[in-house]
Amino acid sequence: MKKMIRIVTAAILMAVACAPPVFADDGAISRALASDARTDADRERDARSKPEVILDLLNLDEGQSAADILGGGGYYAVLMAGIVGADGEVILHNNTPYSKFSEKKNNERYGDGQVPAITLLKSEADDLQFAPGSLDAALMVMSYHDLHFVSEERGWVRTDMPLFLSQLHAALKPGGRLVIVDHAAVDGSGSSAAQDIHRIDEAFVRQEIESNGFRFVTSSDALRNPGDDRSKMVFDPSIRGKTDRFILLFERE
């Protein structure tokens, strides 16, 4: 009997040790989702993006600083701004290729302080221009794979990944959080699918980030779609908005 109790106790302790962290929403996420700063298009996206899961992992608090890296039109930047408030800062970052599609609208929507916490930043992967130790959290949603995409005619040069990640590491405070969401590629394909179908292998991403000063914390299956065989281009009408997506949480060591 005592042996059985010891086995059960050990199993419980192991389960607790391996369980992902649970971040309680004190209402901040709900308030951010209900913010008047969000558009109808933002709200329509919620069902497929499940932003409450991402915001929960970021675990932001009022007055903190975060970056929405290659954030496009700022879907997540607005949500993060709703949590950190006017005393915090959210950097909505885009590079030159992303800015071709987002800069005009972003300037109209955020450029005059309409959302007080949001600062617009245009910079390239080799010179992110984040101040050292300035960020509590950083987020990349469906954009990490683009760092492995090359197209000179479209302005995408080969990214020096150790340099990019070292800048991000330096910008985050010790223990700062990094969340990556991306379209899953076939297991074992590395970064090769990024070029043609805009996907990337989850294990490859984890290994690359862990090799550059970050500690893996947990993952979430909230955006998984087992019906996606990961072979189609993410913009294919049959799978667009419904791809199998992974969510990874890291901390700066």
KEVEXMI-532628 format. One line per field, with one value per residue: residue number from 1; x, y, z of N, C-alpha, C in turn; residue in one letter. Coordinates in Angstrom, 1 decimal. Layout:
num: [NUM,...]
n_x: [X,...]
n_y: [Y,...]
n_z: [Z,...]
ca_x: [X,...]
ca_y: [Y,...]
ca_z: [Z,...]
c_x: [X,...]
c_y: [Y,...]
c_z: [Z,...]
residuo: [a,...]
//
This chain:
num: [1,2,3,4,5,6,7,8,9,10,11,12,13,14,15,16,17,18,19,20,21,22,23,24,25,26,27,28,29,30,31,32,33,34,35,36,37,38,39,40,41,42,43,44,45,46,47,48,49,50,51,52,53,54,55,56,57,58,59,60,61,62,63,64,65,66,67,68,69,70,71,72,73,74,75,76,77,78,79,80,81,82,83,84,85,86,87,88,89,90,91,92,93,94,95,96,97,98,99,100,101,102,103,104,105,106,107,108,109,110,111,112,113,114,115,116,117,118,119,120,121,122,123,124,125,126,127,128,129,130,131,132,133,134,135,136,137,138,139,140,141,142,143,144,145,146,147,148,149,150,151,152,153,154,155,156,157,158,159,160,161,162,163,164,165,166,167,168,169,170,171,172,173,174,175,176,177,178,179,180,181,182,183,184,185,186,187,188,189,190,191,192,193,194,195,196,197,198,199,200,201,202,203,204,205,206,207,208,209,210,211,212,213,214,215,216,217,218,219,220,221,222,223,224,225,226,227,228,229,230,231,232,233,234,235,236,237,238,239,240,241,242,243,244,245,246,247,248,249,250,251,252,253]
n_x: [0.8,1.9,3.9,2.4,1.2,3.5,4.2,2.0,2.1,4.6,4.0,2.0,3.6,5.4,3.7,2.8,5.2,5.8,3.7,2.3,2.8,0.2,-1.5,-3.4,-6.2,-6.9,-8.9,-7.9,-7.3,-9.8,-10.8,-9.1,-9.8,-12.3,-11.9,-12.4,-10.6,-10.2,-11.0,-13.8,-12.8,-10.7,-12.1,-13.5,-11.5,-10.9,-12.0,-10.6,-8.0,-7.8,-6.9,-6.8,-5.5,-2.8,-2.3,-2.5,-0.3,1.8,1.5,1.3,1.5,0.0,1.7,4.0,6.4,6.3,6.8,5.5,6.6,7.3,4.7,2.7,-0.5,-1.0,-2.8,-2.3,-0.8,-2.6,-4.2,-2.3,-1.6,-4.0,-3.7,-1.3,-1.7,-1.8,0.5,2.3,4.2,3.9,5.6,5.1,6.3,7.7,9.4,11.0,9.7,7.3,6.2,5.5,2.9,1.6,2.3,1.0,-1.7,-1.2,0.1,-2.1,-3.8,-2.5,-0.5,-0.8,-1.0,-3.4,-3.8,-2.5,-0.4,1.0,3.9,5.3,7.6,10.0,12.3,15.1,16.0,18.7,19.3,17.5,16.9,15.9,16.0,18.4,17.5,14.9,12.4,9.6,8.3,7.9,6.5,5.9,3.9,2.9,5.1,7.7,8.7,9.2,11.7,13.3,12.9,13.7,13.9,15.1,14.0,11.6,12.6,13.5,16.2,18.7,18.5,20.5,20.4,21.5,22.3,20.0,18.5,20.1,19.9,17.3,17.3,19.0,17.3,15.2,14.3,15.9,14.4,12.3,9.6,9.1,7.0,6.1,4.2,3.3,2.8,2.7,5.0,5.9,7.1,10.5,11.3,12.7,13.7,13.0,10.4,9.6,10.3,8.6,6.0,5.5,5.7,7.0,9.1,8.2,9.9,12.4,12.3,12.1,14.6,16.4,15.9,16.3,19.0,20.1,20.2,17.7,15.2,13.1,9.7,6.9,4.3,1.4,-1.6,-3.7,-4.2,-4.1,-4.7,-5.5,-6.5,-5.1,-2.7,-0.3,0.9,0.1,0.3,0.1,-1.7,-3.5,-6.8,-8.3,-7.3,-6.5,-6.4,-7.0,-4.8,-2.6,-1.3,1.5,2.3,4.7,6.3,8.9,11.6,13.8,17.1]
n_y: [-1.2,1.3,1.5,1.8,4.3,5.9,5.7,6.8,9.4,10.3,10.3,12.3,14.6,14.7,15.2,17.8,19.2,19.1,20.4,23.0,26.6,28.4,31.2,33.6,35.4,38.6,40.0,41.8,40.9,40.4,43.0,44.2,42.8,43.9,46.5,49.8,50.6,48.6,47.2,46.2,44.3,43.3,42.0,40.1,38.4,37.2,34.6,32.7,33.2,33.1,35.0,35.3,33.2,33.6,36.1,35.4,33.7,35.6,37.1,39.8,43.0,46.0,48.9,47.8,46.9,45.9,44.1,43.8,42.0,42.3,42.9,43.6,44.9,45.4,43.9,42.3,44.2,46.2,44.8,44.1,46.7,47.4,46.1,46.9,49.6,53.2,54.0,52.1,50.5,49.6,48.3,48.5,46.8,46.7,45.5,46.7,45.2,44.3,46.8,47.9,47.0,47.7,50.2,52.7,52.5,52.0,54.3,56.0,54.9,54.7,56.7,59.3,59.1,57.9,55.4,55.4,53.9,52.7,52.5,53.2,51.4,51.1,48.9,46.9,43.4,43.0,45.2,45.9,47.9,48.0,49.1,48.0,45.7,46.6,45.4,43.6,41.6,39.8,39.3,37.2,36.6,34.3,35.1,34.4,32.5,34.0,35.1,33.3,33.3,34.2,36.7,38.7,40.5,41.2,42.4,40.8,39.8,37.4,36.4,36.9,34.8,34.2,36.8,38.3,37.0,37.5,40.2,40.4,39.0,40.6,42.8,42.0,41.9,40.1,37.0,37.8,37.3,35.4,34.8,32.7,32.2,30.2,28.9,25.4,23.3,20.2,17.7,17.6,19.0,21.3,24.6,24.7,24.8,27.4,28.9,28.3,27.7,29.1,28.1,26.5,24.2,23.1,21.9,22.7,25.5,25.7,24.5,26.3,28.8,28.1,27.6,30.0,31.5,31.4,29.9,27.2,27.2,26.3,24.9,25.4,23.8,25.2,26.3,24.2,22.1,19.2,18.4,19.6,18.8,20.0,20.5,22.4,25.7,28.5,30.4,29.2,28.9,26.7,26.2,28.6,30.6,28.5,26.9,24.4,25.4,26.2,27.1,28.5,29.1,31.0,32.0,34.6,33.7]
n_z: [0.0,0.9,-1.0,-3.3,-2.8,-2.8,-5.5,-6.7,-5.7,-6.7,-9.4,-9.5,-8.7,-10.8,-12.9,-12.2,-12.3,-15.0,-16.2,-18.2,-17.6,-15.8,-16.5,-14.9,-16.0,-15.1,-16.0,-17.7,-20.3,-21.4,-21.3,-23.2,-25.5,-25.9,-26.5,-27.8,-29.7,-31.5,-34.7,-36.8,-38.5,-37.1,-35.0,-36.4,-37.0,-34.7,-34.0,-35.5,-34.8,-32.0,-29.9,-27.2,-26.1,-26.9,-25.7,-23.1,-22.8,-23.2,-21.0,-20.1,-18.3,-16.9,-17.8,-18.8,-21.4,-24.9,-28.0,-31.2,-33.6,-37.0,-37.4,-39.2,-39.8,-37.2,-35.6,-33.2,-31.8,-31.0,-29.2,-27.3,-26.5,-25.2,-22.9,-21.6,-21.4,-21.3,-20.0,-20.6,-23.4,-26.7,-29.4,-32.7,-35.1,-38.4,-41.3,-44.4,-46.7,-45.4,-44.8,-47.2,-47.5,-45.2,-44.1,-44.9,-44.0,-41.3,-40.4,-40.6,-38.8,-36.4,-36.2,-35.2,-32.5,-31.8,-30.6,-27.7,-26.5,-28.6,-30.6,-33.7,-35.7,-38.2,-39.3,-40.2,-40.3,-39.6,-38.1,-35.7,-33.9,-31.3,-28.0,-25.6,-23.2,-22.9,-23.3,-22.1,-23.3,-26.4,-29.7,-32.4,-35.1,-37.5,-39.0,-38.6,-40.3,-42.6,-42.2,-43.2,-45.8,-49.1,-51.5,-53.7,-55.5,-54.2,-52.0,-49.9,-48.3,-47.4,-44.1,-41.3,-39.0,-36.3,-35.7,-35.8,-33.7,-31.6,-31.2,-30.5,-28.2,-26.6,-26.4,-24.8,-21.4,-18.7,-18.3,-19.9,-22.2,-25.2,-27.8,-30.4,-33.2,-35.9,-39.3,-39.6,-41.0,-42.8,-40.7,-40.0,-42.2,-41.9,-42.6,-45.3,-46.5,-46.2,-48.3,-50.6,-49.8,-47.5,-44.9,-41.9,-40.1,-36.9,-35.0,-35.9,-35.6,-32.8,-32.1,-33.3,-31.9,-29.3,-29.4,-29.4,-26.9,-25.6,-23.5,-23.8,-22.8,-22.9,-25.0,-27.1,-28.2,-29.3,-31.8,-33.6,-36.4,-37.4,-39.8,-41.8,-44.1,-44.3,-46.7,-48.5,-50.0,-47.8,-48.5,-50.1,-51.2,-50.1,-47.6,-46.4,-43.5,-41.9,-41.4,-40.0,-37.1,-35.0,-31.6,-29.6,-26.6,-25.2,-22.9,-22.2,-21.3]
ca_x: [0.0,2.8,4.6,1.4,1.1,4.7,4.2,1.0,2.6,5.6,3.3,1.4,4.6,5.9,2.7,2.8,6.5,5.8,2.5,2.6,2.4,-1.1,-1.6,-4.7,-6.6,-7.6,-9.9,-7.2,-7.5,-11.2,-11.0,-8.4,-10.6,-13.5,-11.4,-12.9,-9.5,-10.2,-11.9,-14.6,-12.0,-10.0,-13.0,-13.8,-10.3,-10.7,-12.4,-9.6,-6.7,-7.8,-5.8,-6.8,-4.4,-1.5,-2.1,-2.3,1.1,2.6,1.4,1.7,0.8,0.0,2.9,5.1,6.7,6.3,7.0,4.8,7.6,6.7,3.3,1.7,-1.4,-1.1,-3.9,-1.9,-0.3,-3.7,-4.6,-1.2,-1.7,-5.1,-3.3,-0.2,-2.2,-1.1,1.8,3.2,4.5,3.9,6.3,4.6,7.5,7.7,10.5,10.6,8.7,6.0,5.7,4.8,1.5,1.0,2.7,0.1,-2.8,-0.7,0.2,-3.4,-4.5,-1.7,0.5,-1.0,-1.3,-4.8,-3.7,-1.4,0.7,1.6,4.9,5.6,9.0,10.4,13.7,15.5,16.4,20.1,19.4,16.2,16.8,15.3,16.9,18.8,16.8,13.7,11.1,9.1,7.8,7.9,5.6,5.9,2.8,3.0,6.1,9.1,9.1,9.7,13.1,14.0,12.4,14.7,13.5,15.7,13.0,10.6,13.3,13.8,17.5,18.9,18.6,21.5,19.5,22.1,22.4,18.6,18.1,21.0,19.4,16.0,17.7,19.5,16.2,14.4,14.8,16.0,13.0,11.4,8.9,9.0,6.0,6.2,3.1,3.5,2.2,3.5,5.5,6.0,8.1,11.8,11.6,13.5,13.2,12.9,9.1,9.4,10.5,7.6,4.6,5.4,5.6,8.3,9.0,8.2,11.1,13.5,12.2,12.5,16.1,17.1,15.7,17.0,20.5,20.5,20.0,16.3,14.8,11.7,8.9,5.8,3.7,-0.1,-2.2,-4.9,-4.4,-3.8,-5.7,-5.0,-7.0,-4.2,-1.6,0.9,1.6,-0.4,0.6,-0.8,-2.7,-4.4,-8.2,-8.9,-6.7,-6.2,-7.0,-7.2,-3.6,-2.1,-0.3,2.1,2.5,5.8,6.7,10.3,12.0,15.3,17.9]
ca_y: [0.0,2.4,1.6,2.4,5.7,6.6,5.8,7.8,10.7,10.7,10.6,13.7,15.6,14.8,15.9,19.2,19.8,19.2,21.1,24.4,27.6,28.9,32.7,34.0,36.7,39.4,40.9,42.7,40.3,40.7,44.4,44.4,42.3,44.7,47.9,50.5,50.8,47.5,47.4,45.1,43.3,42.7,41.1,38.9,37.5,36.5,33.2,31.8,33.4,32.8,35.9,35.2,32.2,34.3,37.1,34.7,33.3,36.8,37.5,41.2,43.7,47.4,49.7,47.0,47.2,44.7,44.4,43.0,42.0,42.0,42.8,44.0,46.0,45.6,43.1,42.0,45.4,46.9,44.0,44.3,48.1,47.4,45.5,47.6,50.9,54.4,54.0,51.1,50.8,48.4,48.7,47.8,46.7,46.1,45.8,47.3,44.4,44.4,48.2,48.1,46.7,48.2,51.5,53.8,52.3,52.1,55.7,56.6,54.4,54.8,57.6,60.5,58.8,57.4,54.4,56.0,53.0,52.1,53.2,52.5,51.2,50.4,48.6,45.6,42.3,43.2,46.4,46.0,49.2,48.0,49.4,46.9,45.5,47.5,44.7,42.6,40.5,40.0,38.4,37.0,35.7,34.0,35.9,33.9,31.8,35.0,35.4,32.2,33.5,35.1,37.2,40.0,41.4,41.7,43.1,39.9,39.3,36.3,36.9,36.4,34.5,34.5,38.2,38.7,36.5,38.1,41.5,40.2,38.5,41.8,43.8,41.5,41.8,38.7,36.4,38.3,36.3,35.5,33.9,32.4,31.4,30.1,27.8,24.3,22.5,18.8,17.4,17.3,19.8,22.5,25.9,24.7,25.1,28.8,29.6,28.1,27.6,29.9,27.3,26.2,23.1,23.5,21.5,23.5,26.8,25.5,24.3,27.6,29.8,27.6,27.7,31.5,32.1,31.3,28.7,26.8,27.0,25.5,25.1,25.3,23.2,25.9,26.6,23.0,21.6,17.9,18.2,20.2,17.9,20.9,20.5,23.4,27.1,29.0,31.3,28.4,29.1,25.6,26.1,29.9,30.9,27.3,26.1,23.9,26.4,25.9,28.2,28.2,30.2,31.0,33.0,34.9,33.2]
ca_z: [0.0,1.0,-2.3,-4.2,-2.5,-3.2,-6.9,-7.1,-5.3,-7.6,-10.6,-9.3,-8.6,-12.1,-13.7,-11.8,-12.8,-16.5,-16.7,-18.6,-16.6,-16.0,-16.2,-14.7,-16.6,-14.1,-16.7,-18.7,-21.7,-21.8,-21.6,-24.4,-26.6,-26.0,-26.7,-28.9,-30.7,-32.4,-35.8,-37.1,-39.1,-35.9,-34.2,-37.2,-37.0,-33.3,-34.0,-36.1,-34.2,-30.6,-29.3,-25.7,-25.8,-27.1,-24.7,-21.8,-22.8,-23.1,-19.5,-19.9,-17.2,-17.1,-17.7,-19.4,-22.8,-25.7,-29.4,-32.2,-34.6,-38.3,-37.0,-40.2,-39.5,-35.7,-34.9,-31.9,-31.2,-30.4,-28.1,-26.2,-26.0,-24.3,-21.6,-21.0,-21.1,-21.8,-19.3,-21.3,-24.8,-27.7,-30.6,-33.9,-36.0,-39.7,-42.2,-45.7,-47.4,-44.7,-44.8,-48.4,-47.4,-44.0,-43.6,-45.0,-43.0,-39.9,-40.1,-40.5,-37.6,-35.1,-36.4,-34.4,-31.1,-31.6,-29.6,-27.0,-26.2,-29.8,-31.3,-35.0,-36.0,-39.4,-39.3,-40.8,-39.4,-39.2,-37.2,-35.3,-33.3,-30.0,-26.9,-24.8,-21.9,-22.9,-23.6,-21.2,-24.1,-27.9,-30.3,-33.9,-35.5,-38.9,-39.7,-38.3,-41.5,-43.5,-41.9,-43.9,-47.2,-49.9,-52.8,-53.9,-56.2,-53.3,-50.9,-48.9,-48.4,-46.5,-42.7,-40.4,-37.8,-35.0,-35.4,-35.5,-32.4,-30.5,-31.0,-29.8,-26.8,-25.9,-26.2,-23.8,-20.0,-18.2,-18.1,-20.9,-22.9,-26.6,-28.3,-31.8,-33.8,-37.3,-40.1,-39.5,-42.2,-42.6,-39.8,-40.6,-43.4,-41.5,-43.1,-46.7,-46.9,-46.1,-49.6,-51.6,-49.3,-46.4,-43.7,-41.3,-39.2,-35.5,-34.3,-36.4,-35.0,-31.4,-32.0,-33.6,-30.9,-28.1,-29.6,-29.4,-25.7,-25.1,-22.9,-24.1,-21.6,-23.2,-26.3,-27.0,-29.4,-29.5,-33.2,-34.4,-37.4,-37.9,-41.2,-42.7,-44.2,-44.3,-48.0,-49.4,-49.7,-46.8,-49.2,-50.9,-50.7,-49.3,-46.2,-45.8,-42.3,-41.2,-41.4,-38.7,-36.6,-33.7,-30.7,-28.8,-25.6,-24.7,-22.1,-22.3,-20.2]
c_x: [0.9,3.5,3.7,1.3,2.3,4.7,3.2,1.5,3.7,5.0,2.7,2.5,5.2,5.0,2.7,4.1,6.5,4.6,2.9,2.1,1.0,-1.1,-3.0,-5.1,-7.4,-8.6,-9.2,-7.3,-8.9,-11.4,-10.3,-9.2,-11.8,-13.1,-12.0,-11.9,-9.5,-11.3,-12.8,-13.8,-11.2,-10.9,-13.4,-12.7,-10.2,-11.0,-11.3,-8.2,-6.6,-6.8,-5.7,-5.7,-3.0,-1.3,-1.9,-0.8,2.1,2.7,1.8,0.9,0.8,1.3,4.1,5.3,6.8,6.5,6.2,5.7,7.1,5.2,2.3,0.8,-1.7,-2.3,-3.5,-1.4,-1.4,-4.2,-3.5,-1.3,-2.9,-4.8,-2.3,-0.6,-1.3,0.3,2.8,3.5,4.5,4.5,5.7,5.6,7.2,9.0,10.1,9.6,7.3,5.4,5.1,3.3,0.8,1.2,1.7,-1.1,-2.4,-0.5,-1.1,-4.1,-3.8,-0.8,0.4,-1.4,-2.7,-4.8,-2.4,-0.2,1.5,2.6,5.2,7.1,9.2,11.9,13.9,16.0,17.8,20.3,18.0,15.9,16.0,16.3,17.2,18.0,15.5,12.3,10.8,8.7,7.9,7.1,5.9,4.8,2.8,4.0,7.5,9.6,9.7,11.1,13.9,13.6,13.4,14.0,14.0,14.7,11.9,11.3,13.6,15.2,17.7,19.2,19.7,20.8,20.2,22.1,21.0,18.2,18.9,20.4,18.1,16.3,18.2,18.3,15.3,15.0,15.0,14.7,12.0,10.8,8.9,8.0,6.0,4.9,3.4,2.8,3.2,3.8,5.6,7.2,9.4,12.2,12.4,12.9,12.8,11.5,8.8,9.4,9.3,6.2,4.4,5.0,7.0,8.1,9.2,9.4,12.3,13.5,12.6,14.0,16.8,17.0,16.4,18.5,21.0,20.0,18.6,16.0,13.3,10.9,7.7,5.3,2.2,-0.6,-3.5,-5.2,-4.1,-5.0,-5.2,-5.5,-6.1,-3.0,-0.2,1.6,1.2,0.2,-0.4,-1.9,-3.7,-5.8,-8.8,-8.4,-6.4,-7.1,-7.3,-6.0,-3.4,-1.0,0.2,2.3,3.6,6.1,8.1,10.5,13.5,16.0,18.8]
c_y: [1.3,2.6,2.2,3.9,6.5,6.7,6.8,9.2,11.2,11.0,12.0,14.8,15.8,15.5,17.4,19.9,20.0,20.0,22.5,25.4,28.1,30.4,33.1,35.3,37.4,40.3,41.7,42.2,40.6,42.1,44.8,44.0,43.2,46.2,48.5,50.8,49.7,47.7,46.1,43.9,42.5,41.6,39.9,37.9,36.7,35.0,32.3,32.0,33.1,33.7,35.8,34.2,32.8,35.3,36.5,34.2,34.5,37.3,38.9,41.9,45.2,48.0,49.0,47.4,45.9,45.1,43.3,43.0,41.5,41.9,43.2,45.1,46.1,45.0,42.8,43.2,46.1,46.1,44.2,45.7,48.2,46.9,46.4,49.1,52.0,54.6,53.0,51.5,49.5,48.9,47.8,47.9,46.1,46.4,46.4,46.5,44.5,45.8,48.5,47.9,47.3,49.6,52.6,53.7,52.4,53.5,56.4,56.2,54.7,56.0,58.9,60.2,58.3,56.3,54.7,55.1,52.5,53.1,52.5,52.5,50.5,50.2,47.2,44.6,42.4,44.4,46.7,47.4,49.2,48.3,48.2,46.8,46.3,46.7,43.7,41.3,40.9,38.9,38.4,36.1,35.6,34.8,35.4,33.2,32.8,35.3,34.3,32.3,34.5,35.4,38.6,41.0,42.0,42.3,42.2,39.4,38.2,36.9,36.2,36.0,34.6,35.9,38.7,38.3,37.1,39.5,41.4,39.8,39.7,42.8,43.3,41.6,40.4,38.2,36.9,37.2,36.5,34.4,33.9,31.6,31.4,28.9,26.6,23.6,21.0,18.6,17.0,18.1,21.1,23.8,25.9,25.1,26.6,29.5,29.5,28.1,28.3,29.2,27.0,25.1,23.5,23.2,22.3,24.9,26.7,25.4,25.6,28.6,29.3,27.7,29.1,32.2,32.2,30.0,28.4,26.6,26.1,25.7,25.0,24.7,24.0,26.2,25.4,22.7,20.3,17.6,18.8,19.3,18.7,20.9,21.7,24.8,27.7,29.9,30.5,28.5,28.0,25.5,27.5,30.2,29.7,26.4,25.5,24.8,26.0,27.2,27.8,29.4,29.9,32.1,33.3,34.4,34.3]
c_z: [0.0,-0.3,-3.3,-4.0,-3.0,-4.8,-7.4,-6.8,-6.3,-9.0,-10.6,-9.4,-10.0,-13.0,-13.4,-12.4,-14.3,-17.0,-17.1,-17.6,-16.9,-15.6,-16.0,-15.3,-15.5,-14.7,-17.8,-20.1,-22.2,-22.1,-22.9,-25.6,-26.9,-26.4,-27.9,-30.0,-31.7,-33.5,-36.0,-37.7,-38.1,-35.2,-35.1,-37.2,-35.7,-33.3,-34.5,-35.5,-32.7,-29.8,-27.8,-25.3,-25.9,-26.0,-23.4,-21.7,-22.6,-21.6,-19.3,-18.8,-17.6,-16.9,-18.3,-20.9,-23.6,-27.1,-30.2,-33.4,-35.9,-38.1,-38.0,-39.8,-38.0,-35.0,-33.5,-31.1,-30.4,-29.2,-26.9,-25.6,-25.0,-23.0,-20.9,-20.7,-21.6,-21.1,-19.8,-22.7,-25.6,-29.0,-31.7,-34.9,-37.3,-40.4,-43.5,-46.5,-46.8,-44.8,-46.1,-48.4,-46.2,-43.6,-43.7,-44.0,-41.6,-39.5,-39.9,-39.2,-36.3,-35.1,-35.5,-33.0,-30.8,-30.6,-28.8,-26.8,-27.4,-30.4,-32.6,-35.2,-37.3,-39.3,-39.9,-39.8,-38.8,-38.3,-36.7,-34.6,-32.0,-29.0,-26.1,-23.5,-21.8,-23.0,-22.5,-22.0,-25.6,-28.5,-31.8,-34.3,-37.0,-39.7,-39.5,-39.6,-42.6,-43.4,-42.7,-45.4,-47.9,-51.2,-53.0,-54.6,-55.3,-52.0,-49.7,-49.1,-47.3,-45.1,-42.0,-39.1,-36.5,-34.7,-35.0,-34.1,-31.3,-30.2,-30.2,-28.3,-26.0,-25.6,-25.0,-22.4,-19.6,-17.8,-19.0,-21.8,-24.4,-27.1,-29.8,-32.2,-35.3,-37.9,-40.0,-40.8,-41.9,-41.7,-40.5,-41.8,-43.1,-42.0,-44.6,-47.2,-46.9,-47.5,-50.6,-51.0,-48.0,-45.1,-43.1,-40.3,-37.8,-34.8,-34.7,-35.7,-33.5,-31.3,-32.3,-32.5,-29.6,-28.2,-29.5,-28.1,-25.1,-24.5,-23.3,-22.9,-21.9,-24.6,-26.1,-28.3,-29.8,-31.0,-34.1,-35.3,-38.0,-39.3,-42.2,-42.8,-44.4,-45.7,-48.9,-49.0,-48.8,-47.3,-50.1,-50.3,-49.8,-47.9,-45.6,-44.6,-41.4,-41.2,-40.0,-38.2,-35.2,-32.9,-29.7,-27.9,-25.2,-23.7,-22.3,-21.1,-19.6]
residuo: [m,k,k,m,i,r,i,v,t,a,a,i,l,m,a,v,a,c,a,p,p,v,f,a,d,d,g,a,i,s,r,a,l,a,s,d,a,r,t,d,a,d,r,e,r,d,a,r,s,k,p,e,v,i,l,d,l,l,n,l,d,e,g,q,s,a,a,d,i,l,g,g,g,g,y,y,a,v,l,m,a,g,i,v,g,a,d,g,e,v,i,l,h,n,n,t,p,y,s,k,f,s,e,k,k,n,n,e,r,y,g,d,g,q,v,p,a,i,t,l,l,k,s,e,a,d,d,l,q,f,a,p,g,s,l,d,a,a,l,m,v,m,s,y,h,d,l,h,f,v,s,e,e,r,g,w,v,r,t,d,m,p,l,f,l,s,q,l,h,a,a,l,k,p,g,g,r,l,v,i,v,d,h,a,a,v,d,g,s,g,s,s,a,a,q,d,i,h,r,i,d,e,a,f,v,r,q,e,i,e,s,n,g,f,r,f,v,t,s,s,d,a,l,r,n,p,g,d,d,r,s,k,m,v,f,d,p,s,i,r,g,k,t,d,r,f,i,l,l,f,e,r,e]
//
